[in-house]
């Protein structure tokens, strides 16, 4: 899996993120970088909320 260093440098996860911030970050991350998948717990929450990509 390849990291998109430029994206990571300009899109840091907020400090002490809310669940909504984590979901938003991970969705954007999946669209811009392939270094790792969305964690299963968050993926389930995203699907539950109907925000699946």
C-alpha positions as CSV (number, residue, x, y, z in Angstrom):
1,X,0.0,0.0,0.0
2,X,1.3,3.4,-1.0
3,X,1.1,6.5,1.2
4,X,0.1,9.8,-0.2
5,X,2.5,11.9,1.9
6,X,1.4,15.2,0.4
7,X,-2.3,14.5,1.4
8,X,-1.3,13.4,4.9
9,X,0.8,16.5,5.5
10,X,-2.1,18.8,4.6
11,X,-4.9,16.7,6.1
12,X,-4.0,15.8,9.7
13,X,-6.6,14.2,12.0
14,X,-7.8,16.8,14.5
15,X,-6.6,16.4,18.1
16,X,-9.3,14.5,20.1
17,X,-11.6,14.2,17.1
18,X,-15.3,13.7,17.5
19,X,-16.8,10.6,15.8
20,X,-18.1,12.8,13.0
21,X,-14.6,14.3,12.5
22,X,-13.1,10.8,12.4
23,X,-15.7,9.6,9.9
24,X,-15.2,12.6,7.6
25,X,-11.4,12.3,7.8
26,X,-11.4,8.5,7.1
27,X,-13.7,8.9,4.1
28,X,-11.5,11.6,2.6
29,X,-8.4,9.5,3.4
30,X,-9.8,6.5,1.6
31,X,-10.5,8.6,-1.4
32,X,-6.9,10.1,-1.5
33,X,-4.6,7.5,0.0
34,X,-4.2,3.8,0.0
35,X,-1.9,3.3,2.9
36,X,-4.5,1.6,5.1
37,X,-8.2,0.7,5.1
38,X,-10.9,2.4,7.2
39,X,-11.0,0.6,10.6
40,X,-13.9,-1.9,10.8
41,X,-15.6,-0.1,13.7
42,X,-15.7,3.2,11.8
43,X,-16.7,1.4,8.5
44,X,-19.7,-0.1,10.4
45,X,-20.7,3.3,11.7
46,X,-20.3,4.9,8.3
47,X,-22.6,2.3,6.8
48,X,-25.1,2.6,9.6
49,X,-25.3,6.4,8.9
50,X,-25.7,5.7,5.2
51,X,-22.4,7.5,4.2
52,X,-20.8,4.6,2.5
53,X,-18.7,5.5,-0.5
